[in-house]
Amino acid sequence: MLPTDSKHRQYFPSERGFAMVAAIMACLILLAIGMLVIHLSTGDLRTSAMTVGDKKALAAVETGIHRLMQTFDPENLSATTSSTQVDSSNDPNSFYSIGAAVSPTSGPSIIPMAGFAIGGGQQWGQARFNVDITGRNTTYNSTVTVGIGLGYGPVEISLMHR
């Protein structure tokens, strides 16, 4: 049995220091759990914001593709490049950029088209071009680049072989 009178207490270390250390450790554990919960919940918000930003950037790319289809001129390839805001009233922070149309580095530059022979030995095909279109949204700091293959035709192939 341990002595409990004040005269013998001097031989046993104080229990008050242990209680303080245990309370500090419990607070640190609760703080770590709270920080983990906050990090996990804000991680979901960051993922959702990134998804929204990527969708807005992809919508800007789609607008750029439509604009390229409307304005493409194989006689003036440099005129196809542009960088434009998508919609200043509804989405002022989305932009698209149309890169220069270039001939493909692999494969044929013209693909023959079946069913377009008009007699007289003429052959027709479709000219190929590669174009990169980049969409970006400044609100979410997101960027999406899509490389598209563009076919233009029919163009007469037989003139190229004469």
Summary of the structure (lengths in Angstrom):
residues: 162
radius of gyration: 34.4
end to end distance: 116.0
largest distance: 124.5
contacts: 405
relative contact order: 0.15
helix: 41%
strand: 29%
